[in-house]
Structure formats: C-alpha cells, structure tokens
Amino acid sequence: MCQAIPRETAPNGVPWQDLLPMTRHQKFIELTLPLPWLLASWALFASPVWWLGALPIFMFFLCALRLNHEAIHSNLGMSRRADIAILHFLSALMGGSNCAVAWNHMQHHRHAMGPKDHEGHCGEMTALEVLRYGPRFPVDLNRAAWSMGGRKWRLRILQDWLGVAAFIIFALWLGQRFLLLHLVAVAVAQCLTAFFAVWITHQGTTNSGLAARSQRGVLAKAAYLMFYHREHHLFPKVPVARLPELADRLDRGIAGYAESRRPVVSFLDSEKVGRGSPISSC
C-alpha cells in the first residue's frame, strides 16, 4: 500500500547563513520597492488614461507583499518593533490587516498544507474554486488570527484596521479620483490574494512531498523573486533577494533537487529539468 510522502525539510550541507546579512543599500531597496509602482499608479489614476493604472497598482501590491513578507520573517535586519510598524503602515495602503496575514503565515510554515494551515488550505482547490473563494480568504485569515492569536495579535490586528479605516476616511474626504481608484484596486487585489499569493505556488504539491513550487527565468524575475517559494519554505530566514543564490546552491549541491522541482508556469520556466517528480515514491 502506498504511504504518504513526508514533506521535505531543509537539506543538510547547504551553506545559507552567509545569505542572511542585509546591507544598508539592500535595506533601502527593500523598503522602497513598492514606492515607484504606487506613485506610477496614482499618476495614471489621476490622468485621462486612468485604466492604465491597473498594471502599476498590481505591481505595487506584489512588491508590498514582498516587503510585508520580509517583515513577517524579520528578514530586513531591523528590530521587531520596526517590522510590526511596517506591517501596520502597509495594511493601510493595502486595505487589509497584514498582522492577521503574519499570524497565519507563521502557522503556514509550522503546519504547511495541514489542517491547522488556514493560509495554505486553498492550495488544494482548483483554479476556479480558489477564485470563487478569494473574497472570503481575507475574512477567514482575520477570523483565525483573531480567535487563536491571543491578546497581542488581536491588538495588532485592531491597529491595522484602524489604519485602514483612517486611510479610507482620508481618501473619501479628499475625494481625489486617484485615491478612490486605489481603494477599489486594493479591494480587488485582496480578493485575488488567495490565488496569486498562495494557490499559484502550492497547487498540486500536497501529496508530492515538495515544500512548494519554484520558478526559474523571466517569470521569476517579473514576480520580484516571490516564485522561489520552495526555497523560501526550506530556508525562511533567507531574504527574498538572495533566494536565487540559494536555489543555485540547492540545484547544484543536492542530488535530485533540481529534477524534482515543479515550476509555477512550466512553459515560462527557463531550465528544462525534470518536471515535478516526487521526492520519493512508493
């Protein structure tokens, strides 16, 4: 009888601690990464061709997710208080509680794709199912973090939503089209987070033994390296900017690692390796 394949863990013998330090220049890049896209979206939203703002606001949300993600894992080389301040600030701009996301994301790492993984369970859905589920996803994350996160996380979530409310009130009071369109755009983005931030990197991996999917090539770069998700799960303390280096070490140094990799989008993957063989088989 075929037994369940155990989920992979970080392999031994791969140097990774040297990838952790962040220089001042690297910190500056991470902290300002979403800013050009935010300003570009606002400029376009305020212009006659306002619909062209859809692309930069999508890229802003992606870069904000990356910065938010680094703050969750304390990978910015800053104090924990500064990390939480970043989560609060981004919550206001992104239209949702990033502290609720943070609590659920840490559970996702502890219980990946298991019954206690409130974030990753949508990875088992079909594409259509996860798109339908999308609007409920942020609600479920907030409920889980509020009910199980304890007093500390409840206070942080409350601060997030106060920031969101303040930004909404400010935008409505100012009445500027670029801010109103920003509110609409981030509301839509919140509804698509389950698909783009979870499903796309975890779908089809539940019974594979793989930690997640991982992309190489132009799509990985276009996604600001967020598609090196397998490597992130194995070594979550490595900053996203250094994940390509870590992936190269794993591909070259761990037997079967490259061959077992499953890309996010196969036809846009640059390395023609084995497409998704399980880590071990019955």
Backbone bond lengths (Angstrom), bond angles and torsions (degrees), N, CA, C in turn:
res aa  C-N    CA-C-N  psi(-1)  N-CA   C-N-CA  omega(-1)  CA-C   N-CA-C  phi
1 M - - - 1.472 - - 1.522 109.63 -
2 C 1.331 117.90 135.65 1.451 122.66 -177.87 1.522 110.70 -72.63
3 Q 1.329 118.04 127.72 1.453 122.29 178.77 1.523 109.76 -96.15
4 A 1.319 115.57 155.52 1.458 120.56 178.59 1.524 110.24 -62.05
5 I 1.300 116.21 138.56 1.456 121.57 179.18 1.521 108.77 -80.01
6 P 1.340 118.26 124.28 1.465 119.35 179.70 1.522 110.77 -64.97
7 R 1.323 115.60 145.22 1.454 120.76 -179.72 1.518 109.66 -70.81
8 E 1.331 116.71 137.59 1.456 120.92 -175.51 1.524 111.82 -67.32
9 T 1.307 114.53 150.10 1.458 122.61 176.39 1.525 108.53 -121.80
10 A 1.313 116.51 171.57 1.462 121.08 -177.44 1.530 110.59 -59.25
11 P 1.328 118.45 124.22 1.462 120.70 179.90 1.526 111.73 -72.41
12 N 1.312 115.50 151.81 1.462 120.56 176.82 1.523 110.38 -80.76
13 G 1.305 115.56 159.50 1.457 120.58 173.34 1.511 115.43 84.15
14 V 1.341 117.39 8.03 1.467 120.78 178.64 1.523 108.61 -106.82
15 P 1.330 118.40 115.07 1.469 119.27 178.25 1.523 110.92 -68.68
16 W 1.317 116.64 129.38 1.461 120.58 -178.84 1.526 113.59 -141.88
17 Q 1.329 117.76 -18.02 1.462 120.12 -177.22 1.531 112.45 -62.49
18 D 1.338 116.70 -28.77 1.459 119.04 179.49 1.524 112.97 -70.61
19 L 1.336 117.29 -11.66 1.456 121.78 179.92 1.528 112.70 -87.85
20 L 1.328 117.62 -5.07 1.457 120.85 -172.84 1.529 115.11 -79.34
21 P 1.326 120.17 -41.01 1.472 119.34 -173.65 1.525 112.57 -61.94
22 M 1.328 115.16 142.44 1.458 122.40 177.46 1.529 108.79 -115.77
23 T 1.322 117.14 126.66 1.458 120.84 175.17 1.526 109.36 -77.13
24 R 1.330 117.11 168.29 1.463 120.61 177.78 1.527 110.75 -61.27
25 H 1.331 115.71 -39.15 1.461 120.19 179.58 1.524 110.43 -64.41
26 Q 1.332 117.99 -42.60 1.457 121.44 178.83 1.525 111.21 -65.03
27 K 1.342 117.25 -39.46 1.460 120.85 177.08 1.524 110.55 -62.10
28 F 1.329 115.76 -43.23 1.463 120.27 179.93 1.526 110.84 -60.67
29 I 1.325 116.39 -43.42 1.463 120.63 179.26 1.519 110.63 -61.41
30 E 1.333 116.61 -46.26 1.464 119.81 -179.05 1.520 111.66 -62.83
31 L 1.323 116.44 -43.21 1.462 120.56 -175.62 1.530 112.52 -70.52
32 T 1.311 116.95 -25.90 1.468 120.26 -177.87 1.519 113.10 -105.69
33 L 1.309 117.71 2.30 1.470 121.43 -175.21 1.532 113.46 -54.87
34 P 1.334 119.22 -43.21 1.474 118.08 -178.76 1.529 113.73 -76.22
35 L 1.340 118.37 -18.41 1.457 121.89 -169.15 1.527 114.30 -60.27
36 P 1.339 120.61 -49.56 1.475 118.56 -179.79 1.520 113.15 -59.18
37 W 1.322 117.41 -37.93 1.460 120.74 179.58 1.530 110.89 -69.14
38 L 1.333 116.70 -37.30 1.463 120.07 177.58 1.531 110.66 -63.28
39 L 1.333 116.66 -47.77 1.460 120.59 -179.39 1.529 111.41 -65.11
40 A 1.338 116.61 -38.23 1.473 120.21 178.32 1.527 110.86 -64.26
41 S 1.337 116.24 -41.37 1.472 119.19 179.60 1.519 110.58 -65.42
42 W 1.322 117.70 -41.96 1.465 120.56 179.68 1.528 111.11 -64.32
43 A 1.340 115.59 -40.51 1.465 119.15 179.41 1.527 111.00 -62.83
44 L 1.324 116.70 -42.57 1.461 120.33 -179.94 1.531 111.47 -72.03
45 F 1.328 117.54 -39.02 1.462 120.72 177.94 1.535 111.26 -61.41
46 A 1.325 115.59 -29.73 1.462 119.89 -179.67 1.525 112.96 -86.07
47 S 1.339 117.09 -5.17 1.459 121.88 -174.58 1.537 110.91 -98.81
48 P 1.334 117.08 171.65 1.479 119.57 176.39 1.527 113.50 -63.05
49 V 1.339 116.64 -25.23 1.473 120.11 178.71 1.530 108.92 -99.92
50 W 1.328 116.00 52.74 1.455 122.04 -172.86 1.526 113.21 -59.81
51 W 1.338 116.74 -29.19 1.472 119.77 -177.48 1.534 112.24 -66.03
52 L 1.346 116.52 -20.47 1.465 119.08 177.79 1.530 112.14 -70.33
53 G 1.307 116.55 -10.22 1.461 119.87 177.47 1.513 113.89 -71.93
54 A 1.335 117.15 -7.49 1.471 120.14 -178.77 1.525 111.87 -61.63
55 L 1.340 116.74 -42.17 1.470 119.31 -178.60 1.529 111.96 -67.12
56 P 1.345 120.08 -52.16 1.466 117.62 -179.53 1.524 114.22 -64.48
57 I 1.345 118.48 -30.59 1.465 117.85 178.22 1.526 110.17 -71.31
58 F 1.335 117.30 -32.74 1.467 120.51 174.28 1.526 109.83 -63.99
59 M 1.336 116.41 -43.86 1.459 120.36 -179.87 1.532 111.14 -68.36
60 F 1.334 116.66 -35.11 1.467 119.40 174.33 1.514 110.20 -59.46
61 F 1.332 116.54 -46.93 1.458 120.18 -177.76 1.527 110.23 -63.13
62 L 1.336 117.17 -39.81 1.460 121.02 178.20 1.525 110.94 -62.42
63 C 1.338 116.92 -47.59 1.459 120.44 -179.24 1.526 111.57 -67.73
64 A 1.345 116.31 -34.46 1.459 119.65 175.76 1.524 110.87 -66.52
65 L 1.336 116.88 -37.23 1.467 120.04 174.65 1.519 111.08 -61.05
66 R 1.342 116.02 -40.65 1.468 119.29 178.93 1.529 110.82 -63.94
67 L 1.337 117.28 -47.63 1.464 120.51 178.87 1.521 110.59 -62.65
68 N 1.307 116.76 -43.51 1.458 121.98 176.76 1.526 111.03 -58.12
69 H 1.322 115.63 -42.95 1.464 122.54 -179.43 1.526 111.01 -63.49
70 E 1.325 116.94 -42.21 1.462 120.38 179.36 1.531 110.52 -66.54
71 A 1.331 116.89 -37.23 1.459 119.78 177.91 1.529 111.02 -67.47
72 I 1.334 117.34 -37.97 1.465 120.76 177.56 1.520 110.95 -57.00
73 H 1.326 116.25 -43.56 1.469 120.89 -177.34 1.529 113.27 -90.21
74 S 1.322 117.05 5.47 1.475 121.88 -178.20 1.517 111.68 54.63
75 N 1.326 116.01 42.30 1.467 121.46 -177.93 1.521 113.38 -94.64
76 L 1.330 117.61 6.48 1.455 120.93 -177.94 1.522 113.19 -92.49
77 G 1.322 116.37 -2.83 1.463 119.58 -178.89 1.510 112.82 70.91
78 M 1.333 116.94 27.93 1.458 122.46 -179.69 1.520 109.51 -116.97
79 S 1.330 115.94 173.11 1.465 119.56 178.26 1.523 109.59 -68.83
80 R 1.327 116.28 158.88 1.465 120.12 178.25 1.528 110.55 -63.74
81 R 1.324 116.36 -34.34 1.460 119.61 177.46 1.524 110.98 -61.88
82 A 1.335 116.22 -40.31 1.468 120.18 177.86 1.524 110.82 -66.74
83 D 1.340 116.70 -38.81 1.473 120.25 177.17 1.526 110.72 -58.82
84 I 1.326 116.86 -46.19 1.465 120.97 -178.88 1.525 110.54 -66.51
85 A 1.335 117.23 -36.11 1.467 120.36 177.03 1.523 110.89 -62.31
86 I 1.323 116.78 -38.30 1.471 121.04 176.88 1.527 109.98 -63.66
87 L 1.335 117.00 -42.56 1.471 120.39 178.13 1.527 110.76 -60.42
88 H 1.345 116.98 -42.95 1.461 120.41 179.24 1.528 110.93 -63.36
89 F 1.320 116.91 -46.65 1.462 121.65 -177.26 1.528 110.94 -62.58
90 L 1.331 116.42 -45.53 1.462 120.16 -179.93 1.525 111.65 -68.22
91 S 1.320 117.29 -30.14 1.472 120.23 178.15 1.523 110.33 -57.71
92 A 1.327 116.75 -44.51 1.462 120.73 -178.98 1.518 110.95 -61.43
93 L 1.337 117.21 -42.83 1.459 121.10 -177.72 1.525 112.67 -76.41
94 M 1.340 117.29 -27.24 1.455 121.28 -175.49 1.525 113.01 -96.93
95 G 1.316 117.66 -5.94 1.453 120.74 174.38 1.515 115.63 74.16
96 G 1.326 117.54 31.08 1.465 120.70 179.63 1.507 110.92 -167.87
97 S 1.330 116.88 166.91 1.462 121.34 -177.72 1.523 111.50 -82.99
98 N 1.317 116.66 109.70 1.459 120.59 177.35 1.525 112.14 -77.77
99 C 1.322 117.68 -18.78 1.464 119.16 174.59 1.527 110.34 -72.89
100 A 1.329 116.89 -33.54 1.469 119.72 172.44 1.522 109.54 -64.62
101 V 1.327 116.47 -41.66 1.464 121.24 175.95 1.524 110.04 -60.74
102 A 1.349 116.98 -43.02 1.463 121.80 -177.92 1.520 111.41 -60.57
103 W 1.332 117.06 -47.41 1.468 119.68 -179.64 1.526 110.50 -61.12
104 N 1.317 116.53 -45.87 1.462 120.34 -179.20 1.526 111.69 -66.94
105 H 1.334 116.92 -34.79 1.467 119.06 -178.85 1.522 110.95 -67.44
106 M 1.308 117.84 -37.60 1.464 120.07 177.70 1.530 110.59 -68.12
107 Q 1.322 117.14 -34.32 1.466 119.92 173.86 1.527 110.37 -67.41
108 H 1.324 115.66 -35.65 1.467 121.48 176.91 1.525 110.60 -58.68
109 H 1.319 117.40 -39.87 1.456 120.36 178.69 1.530 111.44 -72.87
110 R 1.311 117.32 -34.69 1.471 120.05 -179.67 1.524 112.53 -74.85
111 H 1.318 116.96 -35.97 1.468 121.59 -172.46 1.524 111.09 -127.67
112 A 1.324 117.26 43.77 1.466 121.81 -170.53 1.522 112.67 -49.68
113 M 1.343 114.84 120.75 1.458 124.73 176.32 1.526 113.38 62.72
114 G 1.328 116.91 15.72 1.457 121.10 177.45 1.519 111.29 -96.47
115 P 1.335 117.50 -178.29 1.464 120.92 -177.09 1.531 113.90 -65.13
116 K 1.339 118.15 -21.90 1.464 121.11 178.58 1.523 112.81 -93.23
117 D 1.314 116.62 4.21 1.463 121.47 -179.82 1.530 108.96 -93.18
118 H 1.328 116.57 92.86 1.464 121.23 -177.86 1.527 111.43 -73.07
119 E 1.315 116.65 -26.32 1.461 120.61 179.45 1.523 111.74 -78.89
120 G 1.324 116.70 -46.31 1.457 120.73 -169.85 1.513 116.29 -85.45
121 H 1.331 118.43 -8.21 1.471 118.97 -174.67 1.526 112.36 -63.03
122 C 1.337 116.94 -25.39 1.468 118.14 -179.68 1.522 111.72 -72.63
123 G 1.327 117.89 -9.51 1.460 121.03 175.91 1.519 112.65 -66.16
124 E 1.321 117.43 -16.33 1.462 121.59 179.26 1.528 112.09 -89.99
125 M 1.324 117.41 -5.13 1.467 121.26 -179.16 1.524 110.82 -82.02
126 T 1.316 115.73 166.03 1.454 120.25 169.46 1.528 108.11 -79.21
127 A 1.328 116.24 167.92 1.464 120.25 -179.54 1.528 110.98 -59.24
128 L 1.333 116.99 -43.90 1.459 120.61 -179.59 1.519 111.12 -65.87
129 E 1.322 116.84 -39.76 1.463 120.61 179.95 1.519 111.25 -63.54
130 V 1.336 116.63 -42.46 1.463 118.92 -177.24 1.522 111.35 -71.19
131 L 1.327 117.62 -31.87 1.463 120.20 175.39 1.531 111.05 -66.71
132 R 1.320 115.65 -39.23 1.469 119.60 176.38 1.529 110.99 -67.53
133 Y 1.316 115.89 -37.33 1.465 121.49 -178.63 1.527 112.11 -74.60
134 G 1.318 117.12 -21.09 1.453 122.78 -172.08 1.517 116.59 -45.56
135 P 1.333 120.20 -49.88 1.467 119.90 -179.34 1.528 114.01 -62.15
136 R 1.330 117.20 -25.80 1.467 120.41 -179.49 1.523 112.07 -86.12
137 F 1.339 117.20 -17.81 1.461 121.75 -175.07 1.527 112.41 -57.69
138 P 1.343 119.99 -51.55 1.471 118.76 179.22 1.526 112.45 -61.95
139 V 1.325 116.92 -33.59 1.466 120.60 178.68 1.529 109.96 -63.94
140 D 1.321 117.05 -45.07 1.463 121.29 179.79 1.524 111.90 -63.80
141 L 1.337 116.59 -39.38 1.471 120.05 178.20 1.523 110.76 -63.73
142 N 1.319 116.84 -42.88 1.461 120.21 179.48 1.528 111.07 -65.64
143 R 1.313 117.11 -41.61 1.462 120.47 178.85 1.525 111.21 -62.07
144 A 1.326 116.32 -45.03 1.468 120.30 -178.30 1.521 110.82 -64.18
145 A 1.329 116.87 -46.61 1.469 120.27 -178.49 1.527 110.98 -66.46
146 W 1.340 116.64 -38.66 1.460 120.18 -179.11 1.524 111.67 -67.51
147 S 1.325 117.03 -40.87 1.467 120.67 -175.63 1.516 113.02 -81.24
148 M 1.327 118.34 -28.79 1.467 121.07 -174.33 1.521 115.08 -117.08
149 G 1.320 117.27 -9.80 1.460 120.19 -175.60 1.515 115.00 -80.03
150 G 1.324 117.54 -16.23 1.455 120.38 -179.11 1.516 112.90 86.35
151 R 1.334 115.74 177.44 1.464 122.13 -173.57 1.526 112.22 -60.61
152 K 1.335 117.22 -41.12 1.470 120.45 -177.54 1.519 111.22 -59.42
153 W 1.323 116.76 -47.02 1.458 120.18 -177.41 1.527 110.83 -74.21
154 R 1.327 118.42 -30.88 1.468 120.02 175.85 1.525 110.27 -62.29
155 L 1.317 116.30 -43.00 1.465 120.23 179.21 1.532 110.53 -63.09
156 R 1.329 116.72 -42.07 1.464 120.14 179.42 1.527 111.36 -65.71
157 I 1.320 116.44 -41.42 1.468 120.24 178.42 1.529 110.06 -63.39
158 L 1.316 116.69 -41.76 1.462 120.75 178.28 1.525 110.60 -61.10
159 Q 1.329 117.76 -42.14 1.463 121.34 177.71 1.529 110.97 -63.17
160 D 1.330 116.21 -38.90 1.467 120.01 176.15 1.519 110.79 -57.42
161 W 1.316 116.29 -50.55 1.461 119.89 -174.48 1.521 112.10 -70.95
162 L 1.326 117.64 -28.23 1.457 119.83 172.59 1.525 110.25 -64.94
163 G 1.337 116.69 -39.16 1.456 120.91 176.35 1.519 111.85 -65.42
164 V 1.331 116.60 -41.99 1.471 121.00 177.02 1.517 110.04 -60.89
165 A 1.334 116.53 -46.59 1.463 120.95 -179.30 1.523 110.98 -62.53
166 A 1.329 116.72 -41.04 1.466 120.61 179.78 1.524 111.18 -62.81
167 F 1.338 116.13 -41.29 1.468 119.47 180.00 1.525 110.71 -67.97
168 I 1.320 117.79 -39.71 1.473 121.22 178.39 1.531 110.13 -63.25
169 I 1.333 116.60 -45.76 1.465 120.42 179.43 1.526 110.42 -61.69
170 F 1.344 116.17 -42.61 1.465 120.02 179.08 1.523 110.65 -61.94
171 A 1.339 117.00 -44.90 1.470 121.07 -178.88 1.529 110.82 -63.32
172 L 1.337 116.74 -42.64 1.466 120.50 179.88 1.534 111.14 -67.90
173 W 1.322 115.75 -38.43 1.464 119.77 179.78 1.530 110.93 -66.84
174 L 1.349 116.03 -42.68 1.453 119.74 179.75 1.528 110.98 -70.10
175 G 1.335 115.90 -37.46 1.454 120.93 175.13 1.513 115.85 71.95
176 Q 1.323 116.76 14.67 1.459 120.47 -179.74 1.535 110.06 -77.25
177 R 1.331 115.80 137.07 1.461 120.07 -175.80 1.522 112.31 -59.07
178 F 1.341 117.58 -38.43 1.465 119.16 -175.92 1.525 111.41 -64.66
179 L 1.335 117.06 -33.16 1.466 119.67 178.47 1.528 111.26 -76.83
180 L 1.322 116.80 -37.41 1.463 119.76 178.39 1.525 111.17 -66.12
181 L 1.336 115.77 -41.07 1.470 119.29 176.81 1.524 110.98 -67.14
182 H 1.326 116.78 -33.20 1.474 120.45 175.77 1.523 110.08 -60.46
183 L 1.331 116.86 -44.22 1.472 120.38 179.89 1.521 111.18 -61.22
184 V 1.324 116.18 -43.65 1.468 120.20 179.10 1.530 110.37 -63.43
185 A 1.336 116.09 -44.07 1.465 120.76 -176.16 1.517 111.98 -64.71
186 V 1.338 117.83 -43.21 1.466 118.65 -178.24 1.531 110.90 -72.77
187 A 1.331 117.06 -28.17 1.472 119.19 174.79 1.524 110.05 -64.07
188 V 1.338 116.37 -42.49 1.466 120.42 176.51 1.528 110.01 -64.26
189 A 1.339 116.35 -42.73 1.465 120.45 -179.31 1.524 111.41 -61.45
190 Q 1.327 117.14 -38.83 1.465 120.09 177.25 1.527 110.85 -60.51
191 C 1.319 116.27 -36.53 1.467 120.47 179.82 1.527 112.52 -72.09
192 L 1.341 117.08 -19.82 1.462 121.40 -179.38 1.529 112.41 -100.78
193 T 1.329 117.72 -0.27 1.461 120.78 -176.88 1.519 112.47 -62.33
194 A 1.321 117.16 -38.99 1.467 119.82 179.49 1.520 111.03 -58.01
195 F 1.326 116.09 -38.49 1.469 120.66 -178.76 1.523 111.15 -73.71
196 F 1.330 117.28 -54.01 1.463 121.03 -171.13 1.525 113.76 -81.87
197 A 1.326 118.10 -29.09 1.461 120.02 -175.94 1.524 113.53 -97.81
198 V 1.330 117.45 -18.76 1.473 119.70 -176.53 1.524 111.73 -124.66
199 W 1.331 116.21 -60.91 1.464 119.93 -171.79 1.522 112.40 -59.58
200 I 1.316 116.97 -44.69 1.459 120.29 -171.55 1.534 112.36 -64.39
201 T 1.334 117.90 -25.66 1.463 120.90 179.97 1.522 113.42 -101.35
202 H 1.342 117.49 -5.54 1.471 119.81 -178.09 1.524 114.06 -123.05
203 Q 1.320 117.64 -14.29 1.463 118.63 -175.21 1.530 111.37 -60.73
204 G 1.334 113.70 134.03 1.452 120.67 178.99 1.512 115.98 79.26
205 T 1.335 118.17 9.21 1.470 119.61 -177.33 1.525 113.43 -107.57
206 T 1.328 117.66 -4.85 1.464 120.26 -173.46 1.520 112.42 -55.47
207 N 1.323 118.03 -45.12 1.468 121.80 -177.78 1.520 112.84 -106.45
208 S 1.326 116.95 18.25 1.465 120.40 -178.45 1.517 112.88 -93.10
209 G 1.327 116.74 -19.44 1.457 120.73 -172.55 1.508 113.02 87.38
210 L 1.343 117.86 -12.01 1.452 121.43 -179.00 1.528 110.64 -77.73
211 A 1.332 116.39 145.66 1.457 120.71 177.93 1.518 110.97 -68.73
212 A 1.331 117.34 -34.08 1.470 122.87 179.89 1.519 107.75 -178.40
213 R 1.317 116.36 179.25 1.458 122.16 173.51 1.529 109.85 -83.68
214 S 1.347 115.07 162.39 1.463 119.43 179.74 1.519 109.74 -151.13
215 Q 1.326 115.35 129.13 1.459 121.67 -175.94 1.525 110.81 -102.64
216 R 1.339 115.50 153.29 1.464 122.44 171.95 1.526 107.52 -128.22
217 G 1.327 116.80 153.08 1.460 120.05 173.32 1.516 114.56 98.14
218 V 1.337 114.94 -156.37 1.463 121.19 -169.55 1.521 112.66 -65.05
219 L 1.331 118.52 -37.30 1.459 120.37 179.85 1.521 110.89 -65.87
220 A 1.327 116.65 -38.69 1.463 120.58 178.38 1.529 110.42 -61.37
221 K 1.333 116.86 -39.94 1.459 120.81 178.64 1.524 110.89 -70.63
222 A 1.340 116.90 -40.85 1.463 120.82 -179.92 1.524 111.58 -63.73
223 A 1.330 116.62 -29.33 1.464 121.57 178.55 1.520 111.68 -88.50
224 Y 1.332 116.57 16.79 1.463 122.00 178.88 1.535 112.08 54.76
225 L 1.325 115.40 38.18 1.471 124.84 173.06 1.537 113.36 69.44
226 M 1.324 117.04 10.45 1.463 119.34 -179.77 1.525 112.78 -74.29
227 F 1.325 116.88 -10.69 1.460 120.24 179.29 1.532 113.03 -90.02
228 Y 1.327 117.87 4.32 1.474 120.56 168.84 1.526 106.97 -84.44
229 H 1.316 115.46 58.30 1.456 119.79 -167.70 1.527 112.56 -81.95
230 R 1.306 117.38 -32.06 1.465 120.09 176.43 1.518 109.89 -61.43
231 E 1.320 115.93 -45.80 1.470 120.93 -179.95 1.531 110.47 -63.56
232 H 1.335 116.25 -37.41 1.461 119.16 178.44 1.525 111.08 -63.35
233 H 1.321 117.70 -42.57 1.456 120.08 -179.64 1.520 111.93 -65.37
234 L 1.310 116.78 -35.25 1.466 119.83 -179.41 1.521 111.78 -74.71
235 F 1.338 116.35 -36.00 1.464 120.99 -178.26 1.529 109.16 -135.31
236 P 1.343 117.90 74.08 1.465 121.04 -172.83 1.523 114.99 -66.02
237 K 1.324 118.82 -16.55 1.460 120.90 -179.80 1.525 112.37 -83.95
238 V 1.312 118.15 -8.08 1.468 120.56 177.37 1.521 108.48 -79.22
239 P 1.337 118.35 125.09 1.474 120.17 179.31 1.521 111.68 -58.58
240 V 1.316 116.49 148.48 1.463 121.71 -178.00 1.526 111.14 -55.18
241 A 1.328 117.36 -38.61 1.464 120.92 -178.01 1.521 112.94 -61.53
242 R 1.331 117.48 -21.44 1.465 121.30 -177.91 1.522 113.12 -102.87
243 L 1.324 117.20 1.49 1.464 120.17 -177.79 1.531 113.95 -63.36
244 P 1.355 120.34 -35.00 1.473 118.24 175.60 1.525 112.90 -60.16
245 E 1.311 117.38 -37.30 1.468 120.21 177.25 1.523 110.37 -66.16
246 L 1.322 116.12 -42.79 1.465 119.94 177.78 1.521 110.37 -62.78
247 A 1.337 117.15 -42.74 1.461 120.95 -179.99 1.521 111.08 -60.94
248 D 1.317 116.84 -40.54 1.465 120.57 178.72 1.522 110.70 -62.96
249 R 1.312 117.57 -40.75 1.470 120.97 178.61 1.529 110.69 -65.08
250 L 1.323 116.73 -39.75 1.462 120.43 179.69 1.531 110.52 -69.45
251 D 1.349 117.08 -42.97 1.459 120.92 179.67 1.521 111.31 -59.70
252 R 1.317 116.12 -40.78 1.463 121.03 -175.19 1.526 113.36 -85.95
253 G 1.335 116.43 -30.16 1.455 119.21 -169.88 1.515 116.74 -102.77
254 I 1.343 118.00 -16.68 1.463 120.80 -176.27 1.521 109.29 -113.46
255 A 1.313 115.82 117.06 1.469 120.72 -178.18 1.520 111.14 -60.00
256 G 1.315 116.34 128.39 1.455 122.43 176.86 1.514 114.75 84.09
257 Y 1.312 117.73 -6.32 1.465 119.72 -176.84 1.530 111.19 -65.92
258 A 1.317 116.40 -51.86 1.471 120.08 -178.62 1.522 110.98 -63.85
259 E 1.326 117.30 -38.89 1.474 121.35 -177.25 1.525 111.96 -68.43
260 S 1.320 117.11 -28.14 1.465 119.94 -177.43 1.526 112.87 -90.08
261 R 1.311 117.13 -5.32 1.458 120.61 -176.48 1.526 112.01 -65.06
262 R 1.338 115.45 140.54 1.463 121.99 173.37 1.529 108.38 -114.90
263 P 1.317 117.98 116.87 1.463 119.74 179.54 1.517 112.05 -73.07
264 V 1.305 115.84 162.40 1.458 121.33 176.79 1.530 110.26 -71.57
265 V 1.327 116.01 -47.65 1.471 122.61 176.50 1.523 106.90 -131.01
266 S 1.319 117.15 107.00 1.463 122.11 -169.99 1.525 113.49 -59.95
267 F 1.334 118.26 -45.36 1.463 119.19 -172.79 1.532 112.47 -72.82
268 L 1.337 117.08 -11.77 1.462 120.93 175.46 1.521 112.44 -103.15
269 D 1.318 116.11 7.11 1.461 120.73 179.85 1.521 108.95 -86.27
270 S 1.322 116.60 135.05 1.469 119.98 -171.01 1.518 113.96 -86.54
271 E 1.327 118.21 -18.09 1.459 120.47 -175.14 1.523 110.22 -108.74
272 K 1.304 116.51 119.31 1.472 121.42 -176.39 1.516 109.94 -85.60
273 V 1.318 114.77 79.19 1.463 120.61 178.67 1.512 108.67 -110.41
274 G 1.308 115.95 -176.27 1.453 120.27 177.37 1.510 110.49 -57.47
275 R 1.271 119.44 134.34 1.450 123.06 -174.13 1.521 111.09 -99.03
276 G 1.330 114.88 79.49 1.445 118.65 165.93 1.509 116.28 87.79
277 S 1.320 120.20 27.71 1.457 119.72 172.01 1.522 108.69 -63.77
278 P 1.315 118.33 141.17 1.460 118.64 179.58 1.508 110.54 -66.74
279 I 1.327 115.58 159.75 1.457 120.52 -179.05 1.511 111.27 -62.35
280 S 1.302 115.26 -40.55 1.455 119.81 176.06 1.525 107.26 -144.16
281 S 1.290 117.72 160.75 1.464 120.30 -178.85 1.511 109.99 -132.20
282 C 1.317 114.79 165.77 1.464 119.46 -178.57 1.519 110.71 -73.01
